[in-house]
Amino acid sequence: MNFYIETYGCQMNERDSEEINALLRMEGHFETNSSRNADIIIINTCSVREKPSQKALSAVGRYIKSKNQGKKIVAICGCFAKQEGERLKERFPNIDLIFGPQQIKDLPILLNQVLKERRSIIDTSDTGYVNEEKFLIDKDSVTAFVNITKGCDNFCSFCIVPYLRGREFSRPKTVILEEIKKRVENGVKEITILGQNVNSYYDKHSNTDFVDLLEDIHSIEGLERIRFTTSHPKDVSNKLIMAFSYLPKLCNHIHLPVQSGSDRILSLMNRKYSRQHYIEITKKLRDIRKNISITTDIIVGFPTETDQDFEDTLSLVEEVKFDTAFSFKYSPRPMTIAYRKLRDDVPPKTKEIRLKILQGRIEEIAQEKNRNLEGKVLDVLVEEKSEKFQGQYISRTSCNRVVNIISNEELKGKIVKVKITKALKHSLLGELWKGEHHEESRSSRNIA
């Protein structure tokens, strides 16, 4: 059967979709890029923010309408599916399958039940992957995601993740390293290791913490780059900061969600660090790597946020000067502490105005940093050919900036030097630099 997967949310959702893809292909099914040609449609959902949830609901409604006499199977999975469960079935009686993140490994069994019994199935229980040590190698790619932790123990007051993905646990180091080695054998050059709180990783059986794991990954022959996300500021140790000084494969970028620049709001969010502590972390990182790219997440309009609280956030943005940021209006999420205990009292119009001001300044800083790269020669990893423009490749710098290159050479999977010719709004244009050998040297790997 042909299957089509539509994904909403973060890298964890993307990695879940990769696993679903691999599972279905192992069962003999075929991936299609169009829902029109699909026998199985799977919508993988996020519940952390309201907007992706609403988009997912619209997609489900659209695909349910297109069902043809029961010939298509429509399934919804992920965090929103686990959160809503039976309510989704009430809203969409014709949906075939609803399953949570913990049930992904059981998808072939669930699909077979749907096909055999021709009835809807809901499975959003909390049993599942905790003791699962298997991994699946997906289709060939230059880059890949690898989970090292699942779940979360932080219980930030605005976040629903611990309630939907469960408590935090770390995968065994041996399993992680085996998976990465297999991916490198398949042609992967860059690994992004994932966790809701990736830097709290600890494998008690081997007494391995996050930096120990980074060192082991770094030693894998053939692997060129290592990224990780998402980091929690409270768990950024001096040991991790120092790792940027002696692990050249570690990319020149860290995503470090701050959420707010106000100590009062940070306390209400249960973030367990102060504004000053966050700023000190960023200064230490830039002492180790002068040009490190620091990106972040910011929420505006959290309950009780005043004009002064918002000004504190703006002033933190000015001080840290993030390379870019994902910013959102606060939306109450069911089950969370903020939903239960705090009134959503910031008016929608105020949230909208604050978000517009914040995003405007973040964009100005980002564009200024991009313009400063014009004329510079940077090392980039070429990820894939552009689907839109013939002869154009999509590549990425160590500091996580996208660079588009026009070339007739076969470049996919190579690290090459490019001269940045133009800074665009959200990416860069570059041309191959012929002044030096293309392959990146270890000494120059982390310039940008």
Beta strands, then each sheet from edge to edge (+ up, - down):
strand 1: 2-7
strand 2: 30-31
strand 3: 40-45
strand 4: 73-78
strand 5: 97-99
strand 6: 121-123
strand 7: 143-147
strand 8: 149-150
strand 9: 169-170
strand 10: 190-194
strand 11: 202-203
strand 12: 208-209
strand 13: 225-229
strand 14: 253-255
strand 15: 293-300
strand 16: 324-329
strand 17: 377-385
strand 18: 392-397
strand 19: 402-406
strand 20: 415-423
strand 21: 428-432
sheet 1: 2+ 1+ 3+ 4+ 5+ 6+
sheet 2: 7+ 10+ 13+
sheet 3: 8+ 9-
sheet 4: 11+ 12-
sheet 5: 14+ 15+ 16+
sheet 6: 17+ 18- 19+ 21+ 20- 17+
end
